[in-house]
Amino acid sequence: MSDIANELKQALLSKIDASKQPQLRWVECLSVDWDNKVMDAKGIADDLEYYDIELGAGVFDLKPIVGAICLIGIVEGEECNGFILSASEVEKIEIKANTLIEFNGGTLGSMVDIAKMVSKMNVIEQSLNSLKTALGSWVPVTGDGGAALKAVLATYISQTITPTQVGDLGNNKIKQ
């Protein structure tokens, strides 16, 4: 084979190899199939349509809003093998199990689990209401030295409230 033919062959092969490189595309989200974690989109620069773009490739899935501008990755130049990297607007971000999310270095500890906190607050509120009821039903008795009050409060006093620990209220998968 001549030198010119070899050079041409090498140029063509390098062009083919270059097209297999990972690439990025700006697209507009046209539709989302959240159950299958894919979306369809249209290229911003060229109106090329992309189908079944994966909505996650790692620890989280993004659910973009239809019409959002998204950045997608194309694996090894295969236009039919894309995944979302970012979106201008998302409806939902789903984090995979066993993933720790950390904000601002995580120095403030875990994020509060609202359901656990409300449950704990309800215990305290019920206890205070029981105390108010007990005190409200007490009738002073002259000369008993507080025995009537002690009897009314005996049940309330015998019920202790468990002290809250940080771990009781936190979601250790999210640190702030």
C-alpha positions in Angstrom: 0.0 0.0 0.0 1.3 3.5 -0.9 2.2 6.1 1.7 -0.7 8.2 0.5 -3.1 5.3 0.9 -1.7 4.6 4.4 -2.1 8.2 5.4 -5.7 8.2 4.1 -6.4 5.0 6.0 -5.0 6.4 9.2 -6.9 9.6 8.8 -10.2 7.7 8.3 -9.5 5.4 11.3 -8.7 8.3 13.6 -11.9 10.0 12.5 -13.9 6.9 13.3 -12.1 6.5 16.7 -12.9 10.2 17.4 -16.6 9.6 16.8 -16.6 6.9 19.5 -15.4 9.3 22.2 -17.8 10.3 25.0 -19.7 13.5 24.0 -22.0 16.0 25.7 -25.2 17.4 24.2 -27.6 20.2 25.2 -31.1 19.0 24.8 -34.7 20.1 25.6 -36.7 17.5 27.5 -39.8 16.5 25.5 -41.2 13.7 27.7 -40.4 11.8 30.9 -41.2 8.1 31.7 -40.4 8.1 35.4 -41.4 4.5 35.9 -38.7 3.4 33.4 -36.4 6.2 34.3 -36.0 7.5 30.7 -36.8 10.6 28.8 -37.0 11.7 25.2 -35.4 15.0 24.1 -34.5 17.2 21.2 -31.1 18.7 20.5 -30.8 22.4 21.1 -28.3 23.0 18.3 -29.5 20.5 15.7 -33.1 19.4 16.6 -31.9 15.8 16.6 -34.2 13.6 18.6 -32.9 11.4 21.4 -35.0 8.6 22.8 -34.8 6.6 26.0 -32.1 8.8 27.6 -31.4 7.3 31.0 -32.4 9.6 33.9 -29.6 8.3 36.2 -26.2 6.8 35.9 -25.0 6.5 39.4 -26.3 7.3 42.9 -29.2 9.5 41.9 -31.9 9.9 39.2 -33.1 13.2 38.0 -36.7 13.8 36.8 -36.6 16.9 34.6 -39.6 19.0 34.0 -40.8 18.8 30.4 -39.2 21.8 28.6 -36.2 21.9 30.8 -32.8 22.3 29.2 -30.7 19.2 30.0 -27.1 18.2 29.5 -26.7 14.6 28.4 -23.7 12.4 28.0 -23.3 10.2 25.0 -21.3 7.0 25.7 -18.6 6.1 23.1 -20.2 8.2 20.4 -23.4 6.0 20.4 -26.2 8.6 20.0 -28.7 6.0 21.2 -26.8 5.4 24.5 -27.3 8.6 26.5 -27.8 9.6 30.1 -28.7 12.8 31.9 -26.1 14.8 33.7 -27.9 18.0 34.7 -31.2 19.8 34.1 -32.3 23.4 34.4 -35.4 22.4 36.2 -36.2 19.1 38.0 -39.4 17.9 39.5 -37.7 15.2 41.6 -34.3 13.9 42.6 -34.3 10.2 43.7 -31.3 9.1 45.7 -30.3 5.4 45.6 -30.2 3.4 48.8 -27.2 3.6 51.1 -26.1 6.9 49.8 -24.9 9.6 52.2 -25.9 13.2 51.2 -23.8 15.9 52.8 -24.3 19.7 52.8 -21.7 22.2 53.9 -19.3 19.6 55.2 -21.9 17.8 57.4 -20.7 19.6 60.6 -24.2 20.2 61.9 -25.0 16.5 62.1 -27.9 14.6 60.6 -31.0 16.3 59.1 -34.1 16.1 61.3 -36.7 13.4 60.4 -39.9 15.4 60.8 -42.1 12.3 61.5 -39.8 11.2 64.4 -39.6 14.8 65.8 -43.4 15.2 65.7 -43.8 11.8 67.4 -41.4 12.9 70.2 -43.2 16.2 70.5 -46.5 14.5 70.8 -45.2 12.4 73.8 -44.2 15.6 75.6 -47.5 17.4 74.7 -49.5 14.4 76.0 -47.5 14.5 79.2 -48.1 18.2 79.7 -51.8 17.7 79.0 -51.9 14.9 81.6 -50.3 17.2 84.2 -52.7 20.0 83.4 -55.6 17.6 83.8 -54.3 16.3 87.1 -53.8 19.8 88.5 -57.2 20.8 87.2 -58.9 18.0 89.0 -57.1 18.6 92.3 -59.3 19.9 95.1 -57.3 21.4 98.0 -58.1 19.7 101.4 -57.5 21.8 104.4 -55.0 20.4 106.8 -53.9 17.4 104.7 -50.4 18.7 104.2 -50.6 18.2 100.4 -51.7 14.6 100.5 -54.6 15.2 98.1 -52.2 16.9 95.6 -49.7 14.1 95.9 -52.4 11.5 95.3 -53.7 13.3 92.2 -50.1 13.6 90.8 -49.0 10.1 91.7 -49.8 8.5 88.4 -48.3 11.5 86.4 -45.1 11.5 88.5 -44.6 7.7 88.0 -44.6 8.0 84.2 -41.2 9.2 83.0 -40.4 10.7 79.6 -37.4 9.1 77.9 -34.8 11.8 77.2 -34.3 12.5 73.5 -31.0 11.6 71.9 -29.7 13.2 68.7 -30.0 9.8 66.9 -33.7 9.6 67.8 -34.6 12.4 65.5 -32.0 12.4 62.7 -31.8 10.9 59.3 -28.2 9.8 59.1 -28.3 9.5 55.3 -28.4 13.3 55.1 -25.8 15.4 56.9 -25.9 19.2 57.0 
